[in-house]
Amino acid sequence: MKTLNEEKLKDIDGGSFTVWGAIAIVTGVIFIAGVLDGFTRPLTCNG
């Protein structure tokens, strides 16, 4: 088994949760809520 030094540990990428990931999850939840709302409570277009 290899022992990694401090520099190699800082170079490892992966598994990070970013702000963009959080925004994507929130956007998906809002979109799905809107789709479900449209199916359960359809509104007519007044035009």
Buried (B, 14 or more C-beta within 10 A) or exposed (E): EEEEEEEEEEEEEEEEEEEEEEEEEEEEEEEEEEEEEEEEEEEEEEE
